[in-house]
Amino acid sequence: MSTRPPRGCDGAIDGCGPTGNGDPVCTKDRAILFFIFCSGKSWYKVRHGCPEARAARFFSHITRFEESTMQKNVYVAREVFAEVLDFLAPHFTVQANQEDCVLSPEELARVLADKDGAMTTLTERIDEPLLGRCPRLKAVCNIAVGYNNIDLAACSSHGVMATNTPGVLDDTTADFAWTLILATARRLNEAEAYVRDGRWDKWKLKQFLGLDVHHATLGIIGLGRIGQAVARRAAGFEMEVIYHDVQRAAPAVEAACRAAYVPKEELYRRADIVTIHIPYSRETHHAVGGPEISLMKRSAILIHAARGGVVDDAALVEALRSGAIAGAGLDVFEGEPAIHPGFKELANVILSPHIASSSERTRFNMAMKAAENLVAALTTGNPPNLLNPAG
Ligand code: GLV
């Protein structure tokens, strides 16, 4: 195995050819193997004096055996923890982008052209044009629970298994949603900048008046695993929890979350804090836009740590600018890492760079889970978190 990072950002490595592992002796090894293979073929023909057809049949078995046991090539598309590469090493020839460049679609297609599997993140788009250029690819294992960067239908039609990392990041993401809830409600960003800039000259009764979180009404859009973890934390603040989802949760889930199902419009009208926990897809594009935000109270805040594109950022900038809502706490953005320039001009919004799952332990677990999926996919064909089961 080699974890040598690609040279430059085109995924190319030095030392040997496209399937190489960066070890300069690999070309020599191959030459030796090829020599042994050819000699064996001649030896068999000489020894048995068999006709060409028999020899061809015999060696086709050898070739098939070679293919099935041949070391598989995988690509790790973004920087991961060293332990994750160590875990992959006994199974595959690993090429890893430890320099952490974000590859262009062209660069990604080139580097995956000779790979059997890949570990990807939300910065790598896996779609039809790419898959058409990667005939060997059998598995794409995302280091994320969200997988809107992967076209599942295209993967299925190319026989590529796609996986994600559910379960390991729910609590960490919920903790961060709560970080945004408390910081936004209590205007922590404005207050911190005020102290840091040396503008604090006296205590004032009406300084940075915020929104009480305790006993407020929390409106959760999407009561999946993360939405539920957010809801459970609300008990400590003695909040009323209401939620909306495309499908109503089971009674046991509602009870554990102390959450009441309400129609969407009612949620926006009643909640003091609206927090979003739905995945991004064609169906959820701008699910929270001008019409929804206009239903919210002027004193309410909006929290978004799900996926860029679920919220119409332009509509939100307008609502924050006009005072239609009091504030927002945002970890994800349309077109990130670029963000709508309007956000930066506003004091009533807290901005963070898509870090909701970013605790040391959780990011490690996410990467390790993706690696486990990759090993299972390419060795058993049955990864634990398969998103597109065949037929
Ligand atoms: C992070 O955003 C994830 O989807 O895991």
Residues whose N, C-alpha, C, O or C-beta is under 5 A from the ligand:
A	BS01	GLV	I143 A144 V145 G146 A306
